[in-house]
Amino acid sequence: MGLLNLERDSLVLISEDPSVQKRYLQACEFLLFQAVTFNTLDSFFKDEKVKPHTVFLDIDLSRPDSVASIQKLNQHFQDEVEIILIDETMSEKSRVAQKLFVSHLVDRKIFLNTFMTEFLIFQKGLCGFYEINVQDLFPDTLILFNAYHFMPLNQKYLTVINGNLNLTEAKYKKFESSQNLFIHHQSAASYSQYIESYFDRFNVGIRKRIRSKFYQILSQWRETLLIGLTTHPRPTTFPGSVDDLSDHLGVLNEYLRESPDPWSLLFELSNASILQFERSAIELIISAFVADHFSQSEMDRLIELKWAMTCCQNLTPSLLYRKVLFSPFNLTDEEKAERKLFLNQLDYQLEEALQKNFTTYAEGFIVKNSAAQLDPFYIHFHIGEKITQGFYQSRKNQYSKSDLFQGVMSELKKENLLNEAWIEEYRQFFNKQNYAIKKAGS
């Protein structure tokens, strides 16, 4: 799957600050997205050709005319454009502006210094559409969602299937030559429902169902993540339906259990281009699969913990933080002080129960030296992340399930978290036949 682009003016930045403009241009260049910037609102309004769907607005809310300027921008587009406000104060005025006029708030320091900039541009400019294989569709069926061809020369999406289409055999064969179509992320649920209605029980049918459910989970997760990252103060609870997401993960786990080789399918999902700048969704899916095998029923707890981890890291965990979680020993005094500061920040970012879960998880991999001293829930959660890392490390080479297992176990042995009984349990987990027997007997 290659990177997608949209119309050249789908996103614009309005800012007088050279450092903000430089950061925005840097992110757009990295994402192969043509940047469009304006110094002032007036210069933006004068360009009648630009028709964005999202505007990054960098404005000083302490100015008397700031709110009026935001309101003017909204009125100009009749509330049809998303506004992402870049602000350095995160004051009461910021929260009022978000409530009344803008879609999201981003702290200027976070915008300048973290990968949040790339994430937002990718989310709003490059990740609006999901790639589907034409072979996932079924001839002589009713399609209720729109599908598109991507036109690379003019960077446009051409509608080729309108909702409520009877896909005849002739039309199916016509689309088949193009191999791939695209659906809008808002159609993920409808697409999943379509696949569920017409699936077959062969292995190819399982693959279709896994991919469609993956898109549904990804769409819900990214939207909730976006709210958590760009709302001030940060929501203290998961800002969405945990039950719905838990149900989706449960269904996906059922499909993986039916598959002859679930690890290859998970590896295939991890290669999706829409995950290359933010991988927490696939980490959540793999951790849920691990937890399911070990009969961990606390799916809601896993979802909220993963969401909290991603939001608190602002998508760009420092090298220190990665060292704390994945190489927790031999910290310097300076690193220990920074770790303590990071954990203390959670006190006001998360509600008490979630903050306690997060602290227990982080502290567990710093001060505990034995799996017997650590809640198994956190170990399975940790192993899910290790497997995701292994997938990305093995992407350059031919994927090998045995090599992945050995790599994950080697890393965990260094951290002294698993005894031989647990290692054997995970070895069986990577063996499909033993896995199926265990689930049948549980």
N, C-alpha and C positions, 0 to 999 in steps of 0.2 A: 504494500500500500504506500503510495507516494504522498507527499505533502499536497494539500489542496490550497488553492488561492481563491480569492473572491474578487469582485470588482475593485478597481484601484482606489476608489474613494469610500469604501464601505466603513472604514474607520478613519477618524481624523483626531489630531491633537490641537488644542488651542492653549497656548502658553507663551508668556513673555520671558520665561526663565530659560536661558541657554542650556543650563545643566539638565533640565527636564526634557527639553527638545533633543539634546544629545543622547540621553538615555533611551528615549522613545525611538529615535532613528536607529540606534544600536540594536534594540530588540527587533525592530521590523526587518533590519538587514539580516539578522540571524535567522529569522523565520521566513526569509525570502518573500517578504510582504512589502509592497511599495508604500512608503510612508507619505502621509499628507499632513502638513502642519500649517498652522496660522498663528501669527503673533497676537492678534486681538480678535474679539468678537466682531468688530466692525469689518475687518478684512475678510473674515469668514463669511459674513452676510453678503458681501459684495460679489463673491464668487457663486453665481447662480447655478453653475454646472455641477458643483459638488453636492451629492445626495447621500450622505452617510446613514448607516443604521445605528452607529454608536459613536459618541463624541467623548473624548477624554478632555475634561475642562479643568485647567489649572488656574485657580482664582483665589485671591486673598479675601476670605470671608469677613475680615475686619473692616474692609472698605464699605462705606455706606451704600454704594450702589451694587454690591455683589449679589444680593438676593434678587434684585430687580433684573440683573443681567442673566441670571439662571432662568428666571421666569420668562424673559424675552426669548431665550433660546428654546424653551419648551413651546412657547406660543408659535415660534417660527415654524416648527415641525408638527404643530398640533398634537403634541405628546406622543408622536410615533417614533421618536428616536430615544435610545437609551443614553443617559448621561452618567458618566463615571467621573465623580468629582475628586480631584487631587487636592488635598488640604494638609497643612502642617500643624494645625492647632487641635483638631478633633474636639472642638468646643461644642457648647450647646447649640451654637449656630449651625455647626456641621450636622448635628443630629436633626435639627429642624429642617435643614435643606434636604437631607436624605428623605425625611418623612414626606415632604411636600413636593419636591421637584426632581430629585435624582434617583438613579437606580442603585448606585453603589458608591461607597466612600473608600478612598485609598490614602493612607498616610504618605506624605511626600517622601519621608526617609525610606519607607518600605519600597516605594516606587523607584527611588534612585538606587537603592542598595541591594535589592533582592530580585529573585527570579519571578516575583509577582507580575512584573511588567510583561514578560514573555507569556506567562500563563494567561493573563487577561487578553492580550492580543490574540493568542492562539484560540482561546475560548470564544471570543467574540468575532474574530475575523477569519479564522482558519478551521475551526472545529464545529461549524454549524451543520455539517453534513457527514453522514456515515456511509462508507462504501459497502455495498452488498453485491454478492455474486448473483448474476442472472439465473444460474442454476439452482439458487435457493427458492426461486419462484416455481409455481406449479401451473402448467397449462390447464385451461378450462376451469379457472377459479375466478372468484370475484376479489378484486384488489380495492381496498378502501383508503389507501394512502397515496400520496404523490411520489413519483420517482423521477430522477433527472439524469441526463447526460451532462458530463462536465466538458466544456469547450475550452481547451487550454489556450488557444490563440487569442481569444477575446476575454478569457477569464470569466466566463458566464456559465450558469447552470440552465440548461434547456429542459423544460418539462416535457417528458415523453410518456408519462403515465399520470393521468388525472384520477383522483379518487373516484371510486364507483365504476371501475373499468372491468369488463369481462375479458379476461386474458385468454383469447383464443389460441389454438395451436399455432396458427399463422403468425400472430403477433409475438408469441413467445419465441419462435424461431427467428424473427426479425431482431429481437433484442439480444438473442443468444450470441450473435456475431460480435457484439460489443463487449461481452463477458461481464463487465461491471456496470452497475448503476449506483445512484446515490439517493439516500433519503434524508430528509431534514431530521435533526435530533429530536424535534418535537413529535415526530412520527414513530419513534422507537417503540412505544407501547402498542400502537396499531400494527406495526410490522410484526412484533412478537405474537400478537393475537392471531395474525394471519398464518404465521408458521405453525402455531399450535393447532389451528383448525384443519390444516391439510398435511400434517407431518406423516412420514412413513417411519417404520420401526427398524429400518436398516441402519447401518452405521452412518451413512451419509445423512439420514434423517436426524440422528442424534447431533451431528455436527451443526446442522441448520438450527436446531433448537437451542444449542449452546450459544451459538453466535448471536441469535436474536435476543436471548435472555441477557447476554453480556451487554448488548447495546442498551437494553432497558435499564439495567443496573447502572451502567456508565452514565446515562443521561440524568438519572435521578441523583446519583452521587455527585457529579460535577456541578449541578445546579445548587445542591445543598452546600457543597464545599465553597462555591463562589459566594453564597450568602454569608457563610461563616467567616470568610476571609475579608469581606468588604463591608461589614456592618460594625458600627461603633456605637456603644461598646459591643464587643463580640457577644453573640448569643451564648447564654450559659448552658443551653441544652441543644441537642441536635435539632436544627431548624427544619424539620421535615417529618415524614412518617417513618419512624424506625420499624414499625410493624410491617409496612409495605416492603421496605428494603430487605428486612429479614426473610419475608416470604419469598422474594425473588431469589435470594441467595439459597434458600432451602430448595427451591425448584431446580436451580442450577446444579446443586449438589446431587440431586436425584438423577439428572441427566448424566453427570460425570460418573456416577456409580454404574449406569447402564453401559457406558462406553468401554470397549476393549482396552483402550489405552488413554485414560484421562489426562495423564501428564503431558502427552504430546499435544492434546487439545488445549491445555492450559498454556503450554509453551507457544502455541499458535496464537492464542489471544494476546499474550504478552508482546507479540511482535506488531500489534496494531499501531499504526503511525500516530493515532490520537493519544497514545500513552507515552510518547517519547519525551514529553516535557513535564509530566506529572503522573507518577506511577501508583499512587495510593489506591486507586480502584482495583488494579490487578492484585496488589498486596492484600487488600480486603478479601477478594474472592478466594485467593489461595489460602489465606489464614482461616477463612470460613470452611473451606474444604478439609483442612487439617483438623480444625475443631470438631467438625462433623464426624470424622472418622473416630476420634477419641471420645465420642459421645458427650462433648461439651455443649450443653444446651443454652449457654448464655450468649446467644447471637446478638441480642440487643446491646449487651455490654461490650462485645467486640466491635460493633459498628460505631458506638459512641467513642470508644477509646481510639479507634483509628482516625475518626474525624477530628478529635481533639489533638492528636499528635500532628496531623497535617496542618491544621489551622495554626497551632502554636509555633510551628516551624516556619510559617510564611512561605512554604514550598521550597525553602532553601536552607536546610539545616546546616549549621556551620560545621567545619571539619571537627571542631571540638565535640559537637553534639554527636556526630557519627562515631567519634572515638569513644564517647561515654557509653553509648548504647551497644556498640559492636566490639570494642576493644577496651573494656572498662578498667583495666589494671594499670598500675604505674603512672597515675595521673600526677602532674606537678601541682604544687600549691596553688599556682595561678589558675590552672584548669579546674581544680576542685572548687575554688572560689567562684569561677564563672558558672560551673554546673549548679552550685547552690543558688546562685542568683537566678538562673534559668528556671529552676524548679519553684522558687519563691514567686516568680511571675505568674504562675498558674493560679495562685490564690484568688486573684481578681478576674482571671480570664475564664474560669470554669466553675460550675456549681460544685458543691462540696463532694458529692459522691463521685463525680467524674474526675475531679482533681485528685481525690484519694487514689482512684484506680491508676491514673497516670503516674503519680508519684511512686506508688508501689511498683509499677512496671519499671520505671527508670531506675529507682533505687535498687531494685532487685538485681539488675545486671551490673551494678557497681559494687555492692557490698556482699552479695551472696556468693558462696563458693561451691554450692552443691544444689543439685536439682531437688533434693529432699527438703531444702529450706525455702524453695520457691513454689508458689502456686502453679500447678501444671498448666493452668489457663494461659499464663504469661509465657511459658516456654513454647506452647503450641503457637501462640501469636508471634513470638520471636522467630520460630522456625519458618512460619509462612513468609516472613520478610526475607529470611535467608534464601529460601527457594526462589523468590522473585529475583533477588540479586544474582543467584546462580543462572537463572534464565538469561538475564542480560549479559552476563559474562560469557555465556556459551553461544551467544548469538553469532559471533564472528566465526565460530567453528561449527562443525556438524553437531547437531544436538544429540547428546547421549544421556539417557536416563540414569545409567549406572554412574557415569562421571559426575552428573549433577548430585546424586545421592552422596557419593564419596566426598565431593567438595563441601556440601552442607555439613555432613557429619564431622569432617576434619575441622571446619571452623568452630563448630559447637564443642568439640573436644577441647580445643584451645581455651574455651571459656569455662570448661569444667562443669558443664550444666547437665550432661547426660550420663547415666550409668549404663552398663552393658545391656541390661534388660530393656531399657528405653531405646537404645540403639538398635537392638534386634526388632523391637516393635516398629520402629520407623523403617527398617529394612523390609519388613513384611508389607508395610504401608505402600512402599514403592513397587510392590509386586501385585499386579492386578488380581490374580487368582486368589491370593491370600486375603486381599482387601475385600473381595466380594464375599468370601466365606465368612469373614468377621462380621460384615454388615448383616448378612443373612441370619447369623446366630445371635445378634445383639438385641 
